[in-house]
Amino acid sequence: MSEPGNPSKRVYGQQFWLLCLSTFLFFTSFNMIIPELPAYLTSIGGEDYKGLIISLFTLTAGISRPFSGKLADNIGRIPVMVFGSVVCVICSLMYPFFATILGFFFLRLVHGFSTGFQPTGTSAYVADLVPFHRRGEAMGLVGLFVSLGFAVGPALGAYIAQWLSVDIVFYASSVSALFSVLVLIGMKETLASSQKFRSGHLKIQKHDVFEPKVFSPALVMMLTGFSFGTILTIIPDFSDYLGISNRGVFFTAFTLASLSVRVLAGKASDKFGRENVLKVATFTLAVSMYLVGAATSFVSFIIAAVLFGLASGINSPTVFAWTIDLSSDKHRGRGLATMFIALEIGIGSGALLSGWLYGNEAEMFAPTFWIGGGLAALAFLYLIFSSRTSTAAT
């Protein structure tokens, strides 16, 4: 695929597709274990702490974002991605050996560093490779491989758990992350003036934590991320409640739906504007969360999953592209880190609050899901209001 007006310059070359492959392997790795974690935690006596499965993971992911953003802007994109994937290799391998509640949550904390680093480096790498007017499309393509990881990971993990054991799921997750690392090692760095690592790179100041230029996409990501945290935490138990034996089927359905729209959504945001496309995404997400809470059968459950997937597939590449648009070239990692911190706050608070509200009481499923829908509706209203304010100002 070549750049318009310059047939000799390829927009999506070998490095881009290697990045997509590594991204797929990484997201397959950590999503492979998610549907099995609530049952695994219950098996070691931690039934009352399910809300911490995702929230502790996102806590360290959020804490690490300023570091990953600063390191990506200084030592390079690839070292940041490699570090994140290596953390995934080690943690997935160690779960069977930390089979206590305390050990389990210690690993969840450490495991969070993987998503605190790898996606930050990935997004910055894409922005380095792809011109401004193709960023939405490019993020949609990368998101396609993220979605493939979300689709393949849970389904494969559930299958392995059913036919072999949950320990084998952990080992398979580690192997997938290892292959992600091997792909990254063979790639070329895109940061023009990369530096050698020094201790000063770990000194974080206020401006490393928050980039005000990306406030709007960060806010939308935080409000919509809440729903995702809720889904990750409650859906496995809700699947059991509805009598659906494969706890990964919701994740597979929503990620397949997400796959179908990511590239088109990215192109649409390039053409019609990020905010206009996000209005569609947030409205659809609000409706989907209502339908999840109202689901009473396999069919209604899958319909809600598909709608949730469509909303996610439109939302993610558009917010990523919008963040990159608003970030300066010199501090692209910082802008992305700010957006990712907002994402972790949304996912973590959604996981923690949903686990607390649900409290293993079946009658609390619906209101727990509907809170996420309410916050998605709030994001929709913010986009409407901010668009009108911008129009009035011009």
Secondary structure, DSSP 8 states (H G I E B T S, - for coil): -EETTEEEEESS-HHHHHHHHHHHHHHHHHHHSGGGHHHHHHHTT-GGGTHHHHHHHHHHHHHHHHHHHHHHHHT-HHHHHHHHHHHHHHHHHHGGG--SHHHHHHHHHHHHHHHHHHHHHHHHHHHHHS-GGGHHHHHHHHHHHHHHHHHHHHHHHHHHHHHS-HHHHHHHHHHHHHHHHHHHHTS----TT-----GGGG---HHHH--GGGHHHHHHHHHHHHHHHHHHHHHHHHHHHTT-S-TTHHHHHHHHHHHHHHHHHHHHHHHH-HHHHHHHHHHHHHHHHHHHHH--SHHHHHHHHHHHHHHHHHHHHHHHHHHHHHS-STTHHHHHHHHHHHHHHHHHHHHHHHHHHHTT-GGGHHHHHHHHHHHHHHHHHHHHHHHHHHHHH-
